[in-house]
Amino acid sequence: MDYFIALQNLLKIERETDLQQYRKQTEQSSVTERRANGLTWYPIAIRGNEMTAGDYIQIEVERTTNTDLPHQLRFGMSAALFSNHDAKNNRIEGVIAFQGGNRLKLTLRTEELPDWASDGKLGIDVLFDDNSYDEMQAALKLAIKKQDDLDEKLLPVLIGEKDATCQEEGVININSTLNNSQQEAVRKIVQANELAIVHGPPGTGKTTTLIHAIQALIKQGNQKILVVAPSNTAVDLLTEKLAEQKVNVLRIGNPARVSEQMMSHTLDHKMSAHTAVKEIKRLKKQASEFKNMAHKYKRSFGKSERDQRKLLFDEAHKIMKEVGKTEQYIIDDLIAKAQVISATLVGANHYTIRHVQFDIAVIDEAGQALEPACWIPILKTKKVVLAGDHCQLSPTIKSYEAAKQGLSKTLFEKCIERHPNAVALLEVQYRMHTSIMGYSSKVFYGNKLQAHTSVASHLLFAEDSPLLFLDTAGCGFDEKQDGTSTFNPEEASLLFKHVVQLTRQLSEQVPERNYPSIAIISPYKEQINVLKEYLQQTSELAPWHKQITVNTIDSFQGQERDIVYISMTRSNSKGEIGFLSDIRRMNVAMTRARKKLVIVGDSATLAKSPFYKNFIDYAEKIDGYESAWTIMNLD
């Protein structure tokens, strides 16, 4: 019981820190500042509204200006509609029911729009995300209750009180296109009684393996499968891949990719195609007519008008109850027919599937998932598959104290330690040249990674070097500070000199339509801004702009490019490297490249860390080291 109480306490610390940061960002800030921080859409226009089954009104709004600004408004979040006339008083709270592009639907906790909604400019503020914390705390409370259940088999295994078990018998038909380690992972997933773990290093086909395993589980018979991940993007990828294999998958929640193909698997889309939907439309229209008639009495309030208004509203409510029943029938029907339900971790407790129990839950990106969030889907199932890589990015924790006390350690990591026999390591990667893969394989994966023959020796062109450490030591490229962020314009300038030289060589070797893709990444946001400026100023790279992406390391997890440049940024006499010391982040950065990896940095600063010193030694051994002076002397 102490196990879950400890988690509850850590989650409380995390929530409090998160809330304080949210208040700091919002309480004293203007609408312009909130918009710049991605917390507000302003101004917006209401494009339509309709009643929902809960007697609430749902509005569809569109962001009309500043449409290119990134934002944090997502499906399921609490948000408030406000008017610029009196933003503190003229506001109604609700929940985002859909978000795609510059449109969203907001279900407001009211039966009708207030008068102020037609005056002045309107906006939408995202509110503090209490819902996720509430769902996580509720799951931990339920776990405490379940610990006393003598029939409970999964929970004692996951918290390390019992060993994971498996069935040895039974023939499993495994797709022969999978490599040996992938086949072993599928076998472990199918035969496990309580727990199977898939450790998938970069480029090893973790998603492919999971899809084949899910298909094998479906072939076993009436298995009800829940597929979840911490991010919408990961859920979408699995949903699409399952649908490609003709699996009947139902996506609960709002996908990140609002493509027609993705939307076709969502609950909303499948409901709209259901045979009973005509009846819902008829009833909603009827209820709306009653409400419109009731609104005519809004400004004249004699007794008879009040009574008439109440009768009309009561009639509309009765009809909407019928709508609710019909919608629930459709939802139950679709869920019963689906072979796989997919959702985010918190979305696993969406009202449509809150009381649905599953045979198996597959948690992807488990190495990035907060443990309390994982318990939401786990408590709805009998068996769990955890898939991910704890040697890449860990979950984002806002509270240093909560992280230090253990919240940063994932259930995935704990289960790998508790149940080594349940782990299947995917050993063959299909992305990187052997030289790019080599150092990560040695440091993070016990030298067990192998490069598939299709990629082991692929190069941009003959005689090219697949890995290069470009050393700025002695160049005087000292880092600079802007608030809390670090940047290094001289290092950025050098990096682009190298990019220009490489693209000149490539332009001679390949036609424009076959230009390789290039990522330029850095751990520091301010350095990213500097790099983006240099890209715009480097006219010689204009033909390459479509091929070049500049962004932070974190934004590239799960992605790959033909060429990757990493700007390390740090260069100082004290040998301080800040969060470059998070070597898991560097593992992500170093494993994005297919054919060429170029790391630009100051060895005098970096080599104070054994990880970077050993990497520089590795680069020298494979003839992948060069001093920045060689580039500078070419000018």
N, C-alpha and C positions, 0 to 999 in steps of 0.2 A: 504493500500500500504506500510505503514511503516513496517508492519510485515515482508514482504519479503525483503525489503531493509536492515532491521536489520540482517536478516539471511545471506544475501549476504556479508555484512561487516564482520560478524563473520567467514564466510567461507574464506574470503580473508586473515584474520589473521591466520587461521588454515593452509591454503596453504603455506603462507610465512614461518611459523615455520617448517612445514614439509619439505619444500624445503631447508631451512637452515640445518636441520638435515641430509638430504640426501647429501648435499654438504660436510658437515663435515665428513661424512662416506666415501665419494668417492674421493674428489679432491686431497687429499694428501696421499691417500692410495695406496699400491702396489696391484697387481693382486692377490697375495696370501692373503692379508688382506681382499680384497673385496670378495674373494671366501669364506673365513672364516665367513664373515658377511652375507653370503647368497645372495650377490648381483651379483655374477659372476659364470658362468660355464667356466672352463678352465682346461685343453685343451678340445676342442671338435673336432669331425670329421663330415664332411658333408656326409650324406648318400644318398642324392638324391635332385633333384630340379625339379620344373615345373613352367610353366607360370600360372598366375592368370588372371581373366577376366579384371582386371584393368591394364593390360600390365606390371604388376610387376612380379618379380620372387619370388617364395617361396621355401625356402630350408628346408630340414629336417636334423637336426643335432642330434648327440648323445654325451652325456657326457662320456668321456672314462676313467677318473680317479676321485678319491675323490667322488665316486658315493653315499657314505653314508652321505655326508654332507647335512644338511637341507638347503633349499634355498627359495628365495622369487619370483622366476620367475613363473608367472601365465598367463593363457589365457587373452588376451586383453591388456596386458601391453606393453608399448614401450620398445624396447631393441635394442642394437647395436651389429652387428658382427664386430670383430676387429682382427687384426693380431699383434702378439707380436713383429714383426719387427719395426713397427712404429705405436703404438696403438693410438696416437692422430690423425694422418692423415689417417691411413689405417683403416677406420671404416665407416660402412653404417648403418643408422638407419632403423628400421622397427617395426612391431607389431607381438607379439606372437599369432599365429593362433591356436596353439594346444600345450598342455604340458601334458605329461603323463610319469611317471617313469623317466628314464634318456634320454628321447627323447623329442624334441619339433620341431614345425614348425614355421619358422620366415618368414613373408612376408616382403621383403626388398623393399625400395622405389627406385628401379632401374630396368632396363629391363634385365640386364645381370650381372653375377658375375664379379667383377674386377679381374685383373691379380694377385693381391696380395693374393687372396683367395686360390691360389694353392701353396703359399710359406709360410714356417714357421708354427708356431702353431697358431691356431685360438681360439677365445673365444667369449662369449656373455655376455655383461653387461646389467643389467636391468637399464632402465633410469627412471627419475622422472615421477611419474604417473600423468601427466597433464590431461590425458583423463578423469579421474573420476571427477576432479575438474571442467573441462570444461562442462561436462554433468550436474553436479549439478548446476553450475551457469546458464547454458542455461535453466534448468527447473525453477529456481527461476525467471528468466526474463519472461518466458512464464506465470508463475503464476501471475506476476504483470499485464500483459496484460489481463489475464482471469478475474481478479477482476472486471474489468469494464463491463464484459458481464452479462447483466441482466438475461439471461437464465441459468447461471451457478448456480447449486444447491449444488454441493458437497463442493466446496472450502470454501464458507462462513461457512458451518457447521464445517469443520476441524479447521478453525482458530478461532472458538468460536463466530462468529457473529450471527449464527442462531442455533436453536436446531435441533438435529437429530430426524428424524421421522421414523415411521414404519407402515406396513400394519397389521391390526389385523385379517383380514379375510383370508380364504383359508385353505384347509386341507394340512398338511405336513406329509408325511409318514416318520417317524424317526425310525431308527433301534432300536429295543427293547433291544439289547445287551448293549447299552450305558446307563450309570447311569443318574440319574435325572438332575444333573448339566450339564452333557455333552449334554443331549437332549435339555435343555433350551438354551445352547449355539448355537446349530444347528438351533433351532427355531428363535433365534434373528438374526442369519446370514441371513436366508432365508427371514425373514419378514422386515429386515431393508431396508429403501429407500436409505440412503446415507452411514451410518456407523454402523458397529458392532465391538465390542471389546471382544476378548477372553483372559481373564487373566488366564494363566495356570501355577500354582506353580509346583515345581519339582514332577515328577512322576504321574501327574494327567491325562495323555493321551491327551495332547494338539494336537499332530499330528493326532491321531486317530479321534478326534473330527473334525478337519479341513477336513480330507479325507471324512468323512460322510457328512459334510456340502457341500463340493464341489459336491459330488454325488447327493445330494438333489437339488442343484442349476441346475445341468445338466438335471435332470428329469423335471425341470420346463419348459424346451424348449430351444430355440436357444440362450443360454447364451454363450458369448465369455469370457472365464476366463483366467486371468493372475495370475500366482502364483510366488511370488518373496520372496527373503530373502537376508540379507546382505552377508551371506557366501555361497560358493559353496556347502559345506557339507550339510547345511540345505535344499538347493534347491534339491540336489541329493536325500535326504531322502524322501522328499515329492513326487518327481518324481517317485521313486521306488514304494512307497506305492500306488500312484494313478494307476500306471501300473499294480500292483498286483490285483487291483479291476477292471481291463479291461477298464480303462479310456484311451482314445487315447490322450496321453500327448507327447508334443514335447519340448525337452530340448534345449534351445538356449544357445550357449556358450560351454565352455569346462568343463566337470564335474571334481570334485576333485577325485572321485573314478573311475578309468579307468577300471572298470570291463566290461566284455562282455555284461552282463545284462544291466548295466547303459548306455554303449555306444549305445545300440540298440535303445534308445529313443532320441538320439541326431539328430540334423538337418543333420549333415554330413553323418551319417549312413543311415538315411532315404532317403537322396538325392542319395546315392550310390545304393540304391535298386530301385530307380524310373525307370519307363520304358523309360524315355527320356535320361537316362545317357549314353547309347551306342553312341548316336549322339554326346554328349559332348566329350567322349573319342576319337571319330574319328576326331573331329574338333581340339582338343588339340594336337593330334599326328601330324596332318597336319601343324598346326601353328609352332610346335616345329621343324618340318623338314625344314620349310622356314627359321626359325631363325638359325638353324645349318648351312644352306647353306650361310646365310648372314655372319656368323662368319668366314667363309673361306676367306672373303675379309678383315679381320681385320688388317693384317699387310702390305697389298699392296694397296696403295691409289691413283690410277690414277682416272681420271674423270669417265671413264666407270665403273670402279670397285665401285666407290662411288654411282653412279646412280643405278647400279645393286643391291648393298647392300640396298639402300633406298627402291627400289621396293619390295625386299624380306621382309623387315621389315614392309612395308605398308600392304602387303598381309597378314602377320602374325597378324597385328593389326586388320584388317577387320575380320579375322576368329575369333579372340578372342572377338570381339564385338558380334558376333553370339553366341559364348559360353556364354557370359554375359547374353544375352537375354534368352537363353535356361535355364540357371541356375535360372534366376529370375522367369521364368514360373514354374519351379519345386518348388522353395521356396514358391511362391504364392499358388500353389496347395496344398502343405503340410500344410501350415498355415491355409488355408481355411477349410481343413478337420479335423484339430486338435480340440479336445474339450477343452484342456487346454494347454496353453503355459507356460513353466517354465523358469526362468532366475534369475540372481542376480539383485539387485536394479539398478545398472548401466547398466547391460546387458539388462534391459527392453527397452533400447534405441538402441540396436544392429541394425545395418543397415537393417537386414532382417525384423525387425518388427517396425522400426522407425515410420512409418506412419499408423500402425495398431491401431485401437481403440477397446477397450474392454468394456464389460458390468460391469465386477467386477474384482477388483484386491485384491488378498489375500496376505498380507504382514506378513510373519512369522518372528520370532525373532525380532519383532518390538521394543522390549525393548533394543536391542543392535544396532539399526540402527540410523545413523546420520539423523537428520530431512531433510536436503537438498537432501539427496539421496532418501528419501521416496517420494519426490515430482516428481521424474522421472516417476515411474509407475502411481502415483495418477493422473497426468494430462492426462493419456491415458484412463481414465475410468470414469464411472458414480457413482460407489459405491465401498467402501473400507472396507475390513475386516482386522483389526489389531490384531495380535495374539502374545503373548509373556509374559514376566514377568519382570516388572521394579524393582522387589525386588532381581533380580540376576544381573549379570554383565552388566554394562552400556557400551556405545560405547567407543572405544579408541580415545581419543582426544590428539593430540600432543601439542597443545598450552594451557598453563595454563590460559592465558588471555582470550582466546575464550571460554574455559570451564567455567571460572568464570562469564563471561558475558551472559552465557545461552546456549552455543552450546551443553553442556553435557546433557541438558534436552531434552528428546526425544519427538517426536510427540505422541508416545504411552502414555507417562506420561501426556502430556498436554490434550489429548483427554479423558483420564480417569477422570481428574479433570473437564473438560468442559462438559462431557456427561456421568455422572454416570449411567443413565438409559440405556445406550447402552452397558454397561459392563456385561459380563457373567463370573462369577468366577467358575472355575472348582474346586470342593471341595473334591473329593475323590482321594487319591493317592494310587498307586499300587506298590510302591517300598519299603518303609521303615517300620520297626518296629515302633510301636506307640511311644516308648521312644525316638527314633532317631528323629522322626518327631516333637515331642511335643514343643521343644523350638522355632524352626523356625515358627511353626504355631502360637504360642503366639505372637512373636515379629513382624513378617512380614505379617501374614494373618488373624489377628484378631481372632485367635483361631477357625477359620472356617474349617480348614483342618481336614479330617477324614482319618484314615487308613482303606483300604478295608480289609474285614475279611481274605482274602487270605494271607495278609502280616502283619496284625496288631500284631501278637504275634510270628512270625517265628524267630527262633534262629539257631545259628550254631550247637548247641547241648544242651541237657537239662541242666538247671541250669546256662547256660552262661548269662553274663550280656551284653545287647545289646549296652549300652553306658557307656563309661569310660572317665573321665578326670584324666590323670596321671600327678600329680603335682610335678614339679621339684623345687619348692620353698625351699630355704635353702640348696640346693645341691651344690651351687657355680658354676652352669653351665652358666657362663657369655657368652653373645653373642660376636662374633668377626666381624670385618669389613674387606672387601676386595673391595677397591674402593667404589662404591655406594651400593654394595650388602652386606647383613648381613648373617652370618652363625653361627652354634652352634654345633660343632662336638660332644660335650659330650651329648647333647640332642639327637643327631642322634644315638649315641652308645646305649643310654638307650632305645630308640625306638626299635632298632633291638633286644635288649635283650627280650623285650616284644613280638616281632614278633616270635622269636625262641621259647619262652615258649608256645605261643598260637598254633604254628604249631605242637609242640610236642603233645599237647592235641588233636589237630585235626587228626594227623597221627594215633593216637590210635582209633579215632572214625570213620573215613571215609577212604575208599580205595583211592589210589592215583588218579585214574581216575575221582574221584568226588571231588577233592580238590577245595575248594572255591576260588574265585578270590579276589585278594588283591590290593588295591591302596595305595601308600604311597605318600602323597602330601604335599606341602609347598608353601607359597606365594613367597618365596625367591629363585631365580635361583641358587645362590651359595650354598644354603642349599641342593638343589636338587642334585648338583654335589657331595656334601659330602655323601648324602644318597645313591646315585648310587655306590659310592666307597665302602661304608659299605656293601651294598648288595653283591657285587662281593667278598668281603673279608670274608663274613659269610658262611663258607663251609656247615654248617648244613642246609642252605636254598637252596642248589643246586637243590634238587628234586622239589622245589617250583618255580624256576625261571620263568617258563612259565606262572605261575599264578600271578606273581607280576609285577605291573607297577609302576614306579616312575616318577612323573612329576609335573609341577606347577598346582596350583588350576585352573588357567584360561583354561588350556588345557583340563580340565575335565568337563567343562560345557556341559550338555546334556548327559554325560556318567554316568554309575553306576557300582558298584562292590559289592560283598558280604561283604567285610571288607574294611574299609577305616581308615588309620592312617593319622592324620594331625600333622605335626611338626610345632609348632607355632614360634620357633626360638628365638623370642625376650626375653631377660633376662638381665635387667640392673637396677641399683639403682635409676635411675631417673623416672622409669615408662614410658619410651618412647616406643610407639608401632608402630610408622611409619604408613605404609599403612595397618596394621592390623585394623586401625580405619575405613577402608572401609568395613562396615559390610555386604554390599551386596555380596562382594567377599566371606566372611565367610559363608553367607547363601548358596552359591554354594557349598563350601567345605563340610559343615555339612549335606548336603542333597544328597550326592552321595552314601551313604552306604545303603545296603539292611538290613543286619542282625547284623552288629557290627560297631560302630564308636568309635575310640580311639583318643582322642586329648591329645597331649603331650605338656605341657607348664608350665610356671612359673606364679603361681597365684599372687605372690607379684608384678610382673610387669603388668600382664594382668588386674588385678582387679581394676586398676586405671580407667579403662573404664567401665561405667555402663553395657554395653552390655555383656562384659566378666564376670564381677562380678555376674550378674544375671544368666549367664549360669552356672558358678561354683556352685551357690546356687541351681540351678535346678538339676545339676548332684548329689549333696549331697542328695537332697530330694528323688531321685529315687535310692539311693544306688549305684551311679555311680562315686564315687570319691575315689581316691587312691593316697597315697603319693609315690613318686618315690623311697623312702627309702625301701619300701617293696620289690621292684624289685631288688634293689642293694644289699639288705641283703641276697638274695637268692644265691648270688655268693659264 
